[in-house]
């Protein structure tokens, strides 16, 4: 990570990053190219770890990778349901599913398919 050899420092960076992801980034992420500054509670700069003035900056792509495993599992579940319906020779009505997040933002499921 480009941090000093102190496991305590790495643990603090990891814990603060996880907390900020859970409490802020996860609900506010829009895949719009935004960079995310996380207060990792470190006084020194560590350019190799992208830590400057106590903040570690994550790119949109780095945050998006956190969501990809869950999105992949959801898509697999949806595909399995489609296969199960088709295996029973039933007609599947195709439409657009809209998911509502806790903060009221709408996401069309067909965006991910």
KEKE-3310 file (N, C-alpha, C; in steps of 0.2 Angstrom, whole numbers, plus 5000, padded with zeros to 4 digits):
npx = (5004:5011:5013:5020:5030:5022:5010:4999:4996:4992:4981:4973:4971:4964:4952:4946:4943:4934:4924:4920:4916:4905:4896:4895:4900:4894:4880:4880:4886:4887:4893:4899:4911:4917:4929:4934:4937:4944:4945:4958:4965:4979:4993:5005:5010:5009:5013:5014:5003:4993:4989:4987:4988:4981:4971:4965:4963:4951:4947:4934:4933:4939:4930:4919:4923:4921:4907:4904:4905:4893:4883:4886:4881:4868:4863:4866:4856:4844:4845:4845:4832:4825:4828:4822:4809:4807:4810:4799:4790:4783:4777:4787:4785:4792:4800:4804:4813:4812:4823:4823:4833:4838:4839:4830:4833:4831:4835:4836:4835:4838:4848:4860:4859)
npy = (4994:5006:5011:5015:5002:4999:4989:4994:5007:5003:4995:5006:5014:5005:5002:5015:5017:5007:5010:5023:5020:5012:5021:5032:5032:5021:5023:5035:5033:5035:5031:5041:5046:5052:5056:5050:5056:5050:5052:5046:5047:5050:5058:5061:5062:5050:5047:5036:5028:5036:5045:5061:5075:5068:5062:5049:5045:5038:5032:5033:5020:5012:5012:5007:4994:4988:4986:4977:4962:4960:4965:4956:4944:4946:4948:4935:4928:4933:4928:4915:4913:4917:4906:4896:4899:4898:4884:4878:4880:4892:4908:4922:4938:4952:4966:4982:4982:4992:4998:5004:5014:5016:5030:5034:5035:5030:5015:5007:4990:4985:4992:4985:4973)
npz = (5000:5001:5013:5029:5038:5049:5056:5063:5057:5044:5048:5053:5042:5034:5042:5044:5030:5027:5036:5031:5018:5021:5028:5020:5006:5000:4999:4992:4980:4962:4951:4942:4939:4949:4962:4978:4993:5008:5025:5033:5045:5047:5050:5042:5025:5012:4997:4989:4993:4990:4999:5006:5016:5026:5020:5010:4993:4983:4967:4955:4948:4957:4967:4961:4958:4971:4971:4960:4963:4970:4961:4951:4957:4959:4946:4942:4950:4945:4931:4934:4939:4927:4919:4926:4925:4911:4910:4914:4904:4904:4900:4900:4905:4898:4905:4912:4927:4942:4954:4970:4980:4997:4999:4990:4976:4960:4950:4935:4932:4920:4916:4920:4913)
capx = (5000:5015:5013:5026:5030:5018:5003:4994:4995:4988:4974:4969:4969:4959:4946:4943:4941:4928:4918:4918:4912:4898:4892:4894:4901:4890:4874:4881:4890:4883:4897:4899:4918:4919:4934:4932:4942:4943:4949:4961:4967:4986:4996:5010:5009:5011:5011:5013:4997:4988:4987:4989:4985:4977:4965:4966:4958:4949:4944:4927:4934:4941:4924:4915:4925:4918:4900:4904:4903:4886:4880:4886:4877:4861:4862:4865:4850:4839:4846:4843:4825:4822:4829:4818:4802:4807:4810:4792:4787:4779:4778:4790:4784:4798:4798:4810:4812:4815:4825:4823:4838:4836:4838:4825:4835:4829:4840:4833:4839:4840:4855:4865:4859)
capy = (5000:5012:5014:5012:4995:4998:4986:4998:5012:5000:4994:5012:5016:5000:5003:5021:5017:5003:5014:5028:5016:5009:5026:5038:5031:5016:5026:5041:5032:5036:5029:5047:5048:5056:5054:5050:5057:5047:5054:5040:5049:5050:5065:5061:5061:5044:5048:5029:5026:5041:5049:5067:5079:5064:5059:5044:5047:5033:5034:5030:5013:5008:5011:5003:4987:4985:4984:4972:4956:4960:4965:4949:4939:4948:4946:4927:4926:4935:4924:4908:4914:4917:4899:4892:4900:4895:4877:4876:4882:4897:4914:4927:4945:4956:4973:4985:4983:4998:4997:5010:5013:5019:5037:5036:5035:5024:5012:5002:4984:4983:4995:4980:4967)
capz = (5000:5001:5020:5033:5040:5055:5054:5066:5052:5039:5051:5054:5036:5032:5046:5042:5024:5027:5039:5026:5013:5023:5030:5015:4999:4997:4998:4988:4974:4956:4945:4938:4938:4955:4966:4985:4998:5014:5031:5036:5052:5047:5050:5037:5018:5009:4990:4985:4995:4988:5006:5006:5021:5030:5016:5004:4987:4979:4960:4953:4946:4963:4971:4957:4959:4977:4970:4955:4965:4972:4955:4948:4961:4958:4939:4942:4953:4940:4926:4936:4939:4920:4916:4930:4922:4904:4910:4915:4898:4905:4896:4904:4902:4899:4907:4916:4934:4945:4961:4974:4986:5004:4998:4985:4970:4956:4946:4931:4932:4913:4915:4921:4910)
cpx = (5004:5015:5019:5025:5026:5011:4998:4992:4990:4981:4970:4966:4963:4952:4943:4940:4934:4922:4916:4914:4905:4894:4891:4895:4896:4883:4874:4884:4885:4887:4897:4906:4921:4924:4932:4937:4940:4948:4952:4965:4975:4989:5001:5007:5012:5009:5010:5006:4991:4985:4991:4985:4980:4971:4968:4961:4957:4946:4937:4928:4936:4935:4919:4916:4922:4911:4900:4902:4896:4882:4880:4882:4870:4859:4861:4859:4844:4839:4843:4835:4822:4823:4824:4811:4802:4807:4803:4787:4781:4781:4781:4788:4790:4796:4805:4808:4816:4817:4825:4828:4835:4835:4834:4827:4833:4834:4836:4838:4841:4846:4860:4865:4861)
cpy = (5006:5015:5012:5005:4994:4995:4990:5004:5009:4998:5000:5014:5011:5001:5009:5021:5013:5007:5020:5025:5015:5015:5032:5036:5026:5019:5032:5039:5032:5033:5035:5049:5052:5052:5055:5051:5054:5049:5047:5041:5048:5056:5066:5060:5054:5044:5041:5026:5031:5044:5055:5071:5075:5061:5054:5045:5040:5035:5030:5022:5009:5007:5006:4995:4984:4983:4978:4965:4955:4960:4959:4944:4940:4946:4938:4925:4927:4930:4917:4908:4913:4909:4895:4893:4897:4887:4874:4878:4887:4903:4919:4934:4949:4964:4976:4985:4989:4997:5003:5009:5016:5026:5039:5036:5029:5022:5007:4996:4983:4987:4990:4974:4967)
cpz = (5000:5008:5024:5036:5046:5053:5058:5061:5047:5042:5052:5047:5033:5036:5044:5035:5023:5030:5034:5021:5015:5025:5025:5008:4996:4995:4993:4981:4968:4950:4940:4937:4944:4959:4973:4989:5005:5020:5034:5043:5052:5046:5044:5030:5015:5002:4987:4987:4993:4994:5006:5011:5025:5027:5011:4999:4984:4972:4960:4952:4952:4967:4967:4958:4966:4976:4965:4958:4967:4966:4951:4951:4959:4951:4939:4945:4948:4934:4928:4937:4932:4918:4920:4927:4915:4905:4911:4910:4899:4901:4901:4901:4904:4900:4910:4923:4937:4952:4964:4980:4992:5003:4993:4978:4966:4951:4942:4931:4925:4912:4915:4917:4903)
residu = (UNK:UNK:UNK:UNK:UNK:UNK:UNK:UNK:UNK:UNK:UNK:UNK:UNK:UNK:UNK:UNK:UNK:UNK:UNK:UNK:UNK:UNK:UNK:UNK:UNK:UNK:UNK:UNK:UNK:UNK:UNK:UNK:UNK:UNK:UNK:UNK:UNK:UNK:UNK:UNK:UNK:UNK:UNK:UNK:UNK:UNK:UNK:UNK:UNK:UNK:UNK:UNK:UNK:UNK:UNK:UNK:UNK:UNK:UNK:UNK:UNK:UNK:UNK:UNK:UNK:UNK:UNK:UNK:UNK:UNK:UNK:UNK:UNK:UNK:UNK:UNK:UNK:UNK:UNK:UNK:UNK:UNK:UNK:UNK:UNK:UNK:UNK:UNK:UNK:UNK:UNK:UNK:UNK:UNK:UNK:UNK:UNK:UNK:UNK:UNK:UNK:UNK:UNK:UNK:UNK:UNK:UNK:UNK:UNK:UNK:UNK:UNK:UNK)
# end
